[in-house]
């Protein structure tokens, strides 16, 4: 299996990036990642946060395709760190100073002092070369990026729109656990190894999507959480309307009845929301 | 058990309401409710939507107390209705006309044509006399009201701040199932029977709270979803800070690590959000 060293990383998803490796559809790859603070939380360089390992050129991926990334395994280290401070998070104006806290990680739990928080490994940043301009790796949009979505976890599949030849996949910012919202600006930040299988689908999507055993999650990231919630609702209705071949009004009602609109993160430059579409609606009686 | 007939209902939670019944702490009561459309969806009078059965005077409840309502049982009928149309819901400006659809309810599922949606009985409107002014039963705020929160279900406990003598409890707007967001403005609307046990706690709370087996949900309703998300984050941090007796910065970090910020509904005059605080953080190792 090809291994992408954490020394090969980016701070911007740009239309033109130099790939550090190339893979073929169906190939498995290991990404070694550095934590969101740059690997040394005692000496944070804020111009170098959220590094994403890569980018990797996927042979055959063309604009208009969808990149399919199956998260096979996330190997966590034995400790992580959480940080917050003035100017950070939902309550950025209600906290003083800058604070870091080391967290011990065991097999099933992250220890916040003597409080056991169940482990939930997830990939915070995963993205491809965008359609235009460049996005810092700390920002999320249609190309993916810093979506900080809990469902991007082991055994889930991430779908990203391909905008440039080879897609140019990069990922990082792994968390050992996180609450929806990531309200203080960080979670249990770790350097980790992520094993993925990469594939291509000859289908076009507008926004990133995550598939789990029982649901599809549509993921929308925009500057205003209100706009993001409206857009993800629109996308959920359209997803159901198209897949079930029913009128808009029927899809709108069905969305209201069974789709859960939720929050991924409220603290990055673009806020990320999700719509959980249960798979059972596609198996009629 | 006392039964409150659905003929005794209100359209406003006001500081001064005439109680239709009185109960004592520890007493069980049956509320017969009319659906949110007023019981006849073929002839909706929009000045009479979201009726709440009651109000009931709880002996001994004083301003500054907390009313404790255990939802024992929600008995559903055999059919419900979902409605939407121009001017309604998250996509109010993208839909034309007005539409209603009858839904068959069986033991485990609501049928949307031949799509089975799992049953999830819940109480949409539950509230008390507010601190000041009056709120239509379609609006949610500190007194409760139209919170449309899925966790207000069988076997959960609702906590409401008491602002007036006797609290003056009323409830209605039962749903047989609903997705978080309730995006089209309604869910599976039903007339139902709700059995609750009412109690009083001599403790003060600021916003409504719901307790389930494994978590506390803080519930905040404000005109802007962004303001509501900030306020519910602030409340979650404060809840953890006070109960665990830890500094603000520690509580802020712990909230980020394990509290899920979520959406209840996006379609009423005040939007409702929730913070799920897991109970495991209160059992240290």
Boltz contact constraints between the chains, C-beta under 6 A:
constraints:
  - contact:
      token1: [A, 82]
      token2: [B, 253]
      max_distance: 6.0
  - contact:
      token1: [A, 84]
      token2: [B, 252]
      max_distance: 6.0
  - contact:
      token1: [A, 84]
      token2: [B, 253]
      max_distance: 6.0
  - contact:
      token1: [A, 90]
      token2: [B, 230]
      max_distance: 6.0
  - contact:
      token1: [A, 90]
      token2: [B, 233]
      max_distance: 6.0
  - contact:
      token1: [A, 99]
      token2: [B, 249]
      max_distance: 6.0
  - contact:
      token1: [A, 101]
      token2: [B, 253]
      max_distance: 6.0
  - contact:
      token1: [A, 112]
      token2: [B, 254]
      max_distance: 6.0
  - contact:
      token1: [A, 114]
      token2: [B, 284]
      max_distance: 6.0
  - contact:
      token1: [A, 114]
      token2: [B, 285]
      max_distance: 6.0
  - contact:
      token1: [A, 115]
      token2: [B, 281]
      max_distance: 6.0
  - contact:
      token1: [A, 115]
      token2: [B, 284]
      max_distance: 6.0
  - contact:
      token1: [A, 116]
      token2: [B, 285]
      max_distance: 6.0
  - contact:
      token1: [A, 117]
      token2: [B, 257]
      max_distance: 6.0
  - contact:
      token1: [A, 117]
      token2: [B, 258]
      max_distance: 6.0
  - contact:
      token1: [A, 179]
      token2: [B, 256]
      max_distance: 6.0
  - contact:
      token1: [A, 179]
      token2: [B, 257]
      max_distance: 6.0
  - contact:
      token1: [A, 179]
      token2: [B, 258]
      max_distance: 6.0
  - contact:
      token1: [A, 179]
      token2: [B, 259]
      max_distance: 6.0
  - contact:
      token1: [A, 179]
      token2: [B, 260]
      max_distance: 6.0
  - contact:
      token1: [A, 180]
      token2: [B, 260]
      max_distance: 6.0
  - contact:
      token1: [A, 180]
      token2: [B, 261]
      max_distance: 6.0
  - contact:
      token1: [A, 181]
      token2: [B, 261]
      max_distance: 6.0
  - contact:
      token1: [A, 182]
      token2: [B, 256]
      max_distance: 6.0
  - contact:
      token1: [A, 183]
      token2: [B, 233]
      max_distance: 6.0
  - contact:
      token1: [A, 183]
      token2: [B, 255]
      max_distance: 6.0
  - contact:
      token1: [A, 183]
      token2: [B, 256]
      max_distance: 6.0
  - contact:
      token1: [A, 184]
      token2: [B, 252]
      max_distance: 6.0
  - contact:
      token1: [A, 184]
      token2: [B, 253]
      max_distance: 6.0
  - contact:
      token1: [A, 184]
      token2: [B, 256]
      max_distance: 6.0
  - contact:
      token1: [A, 225]
      token2: [B, 226]
      max_distance: 6.0
  - contact:
      token1: [A, 226]
      token2: [B, 225]
      max_distance: 6.0
  - contact:
      token1: [A, 230]
      token2: [B, 90]
      max_distance: 6.0
  - contact:
      token1: [A, 233]
      token2: [B, 90]
      max_distance: 6.0
  - contact:
      token1: [A, 233]
      token2: [B, 183]
      max_distance: 6.0
  - contact:
      token1: [A, 249]
      token2: [B, 99]
      max_distance: 6.0
  - contact:
      token1: [A, 252]
      token2: [B, 84]
      max_distance: 6.0
  - contact:
      token1: [A, 252]
      token2: [B, 184]
      max_distance: 6.0
  - contact:
      token1: [A, 253]
      token2: [B, 82]
      max_distance: 6.0
  - contact:
      token1: [A, 253]
      token2: [B, 84]
      max_distance: 6.0
  - contact:
      token1: [A, 253]
      token2: [B, 101]
      max_distance: 6.0
  - contact:
      token1: [A, 253]
      token2: [B, 184]
      max_distance: 6.0
  - contact:
      token1: [A, 254]
      token2: [B, 112]
      max_distance: 6.0
  - contact:
      token1: [A, 255]
      token2: [B, 183]
      max_distance: 6.0
  - contact:
      token1: [A, 256]
      token2: [B, 182]
      max_distance: 6.0
  - contact:
      token1: [A, 256]
      token2: [B, 183]
      max_distance: 6.0
  - contact:
      token1: [A, 256]
      token2: [B, 184]
      max_distance: 6.0
  - contact:
      token1: [A, 257]
      token2: [B, 117]
      max_distance: 6.0
  - contact:
      token1: [A, 257]
      token2: [B, 179]
      max_distance: 6.0
  - contact:
      token1: [A, 258]
      token2: [B, 117]
      max_distance: 6.0
  - contact:
      token1: [A, 258]
      token2: [B, 179]
      max_distance: 6.0
  - contact:
      token1: [A, 259]
      token2: [B, 179]
      max_distance: 6.0
  - contact:
      token1: [A, 260]
      token2: [B, 179]
      max_distance: 6.0
  - contact:
      token1: [A, 260]
      token2: [B, 180]
      max_distance: 6.0
  - contact:
      token1: [A, 261]
      token2: [B, 180]
      max_distance: 6.0
  - contact:
      token1: [A, 261]
      token2: [B, 181]
      max_distance: 6.0
  - contact:
      token1: [A, 261]
      token2: [B, 263]
      max_distance: 6.0
  - contact:
      token1: [A, 262]
      token2: [B, 262]
      max_distance: 6.0
  - contact:
      token1: [A, 263]
      token2: [B, 261]
      max_distance: 6.0
  - contact:
      token1: [A, 281]
      token2: [B, 115]
      max_distance: 6.0
  - contact:
      token1: [A, 284]
      token2: [B, 114]
      max_distance: 6.0
  - contact:
      token1: [A, 284]
      token2: [B, 115]
      max_distance: 6.0
  - contact:
      token1: [A, 285]
      token2: [B, 114]
      max_distance: 6.0
  - contact:
      token1: [A, 285]
      token2: [B, 116]
      max_distance: 6.0
